Amino acid sequence: MSTASSVSTAPVVLLSGLEPVAVEGCDVCGALVVQREAARKVANAAKVKNLSDEIARHPHADAPDTGAQE
């Protein structure tokens, strides 16, 4: 007697690395994190990724110098 095996067809989303975090006290970062969590709750991986990218790119006045010289 052989038994049938089933394979899950649910998509798997693999995240590489860690997600960016909000800078403490930054209202923009905080709002983006709230939006990212809402997107995560409805399994919108593309929006989660886009919001994470936006958090990572969001500038702050005390950001470290990039070393670029004129």
C-alpha positions as a printed NumPy array, in Angstrom:
array([[ 0.   ,  0.   ,  0.   ],
       [ 1.428,  3.38 , -0.921],
       [ 0.542,  6.625,  0.754],
       [ 0.038,  9.843, -1.115],
       [ 2.047, 12.825, -0.048],
       [ 0.958, 16.382, -0.46 ],
       [ 3.079, 19.349, -1.351],
       [ 2.178, 22.806, -0.162],
       [ 1.551, 25.303, -2.944],
       [ 1.574, 28.303, -0.613],
       [ 4.121, 30.937, -1.644],
       [ 7.168, 31.36 ,  0.5  ],
       [ 8.628, 34.825,  0.868],
       [12.278, 34.826,  1.8  ],
       [13.71 , 38.023,  3.215],
       [17.404, 38.609,  2.848],
       [18.974, 40.483,  5.704],
       [17.304, 42.523,  8.364],
       [14.649, 45.16 ,  7.831],
       [15.48 , 48.783,  8.531],
       [14.113, 50.249, 11.746],
       [12.636, 53.674, 12.376],
       [14.868, 56.374, 13.779],
       [13.586, 57.168, 17.256],
       [11.56 , 60.384, 17.286],
       [11.17 , 60.592, 13.492],
       [ 7.495, 60.941, 12.591],
       [ 8.097, 59.964,  8.953],
       [ 9.907, 56.751,  9.881],
       [ 7.211, 55.95 , 12.437],
       [ 4.432, 56.391,  9.869],
       [ 6.27 , 54.196,  7.361],
       [ 6.664, 51.435,  9.962],
       [ 2.923, 51.556, 10.716],
       [ 2.173, 51.262,  6.976],
       [ 4.664, 48.404,  6.633],
       [ 3.025, 46.461,  9.466],
       [-0.409, 46.99 ,  7.873],
       [ 0.95 , 45.653,  4.572],
       [ 2.474, 42.674,  6.367],
       [-0.88 , 41.839,  8.006],
       [-2.523, 41.507,  4.57 ],
       [ 0.471, 39.581,  3.173],
       [ 1.437, 42.282,  0.67 ],
       [ 5.117, 41.389,  0.389],
       [ 5.806, 43.874, -2.411],
       [ 4.493, 46.777, -0.342],
       [ 6.434, 45.59 ,  2.718],
       [ 9.604, 45.61 ,  0.603],
       [ 8.866, 49.04 , -0.88 ],
       [ 8.208, 50.551,  2.537],
       [11.37 , 48.98 ,  3.949],
       [13.331, 50.519,  1.074],
       [11.745, 53.901,  1.776],
       [12.633, 53.674,  5.48 ],
       [16.218, 52.803,  4.581],
       [16.508, 55.75 ,  2.174],
       [14.786, 58.304,  4.408],
       [17.353, 61.   ,  5.264],
       [18.004, 62.439,  8.694],
       [19.908, 65.592,  9.611],
       [22.344, 63.667, 11.802],
       [23.093, 61.004,  9.195],
       [26.776, 60.027,  9.045],
       [28.956, 61.697,  6.432],
       [29.316, 59.597,  3.27 ],
       [32.901, 60.698,  2.794],
       [32.181, 62.401, -0.522],
       [34.481, 65.334, -1.177],
       [34.028, 68.245, -3.551]])
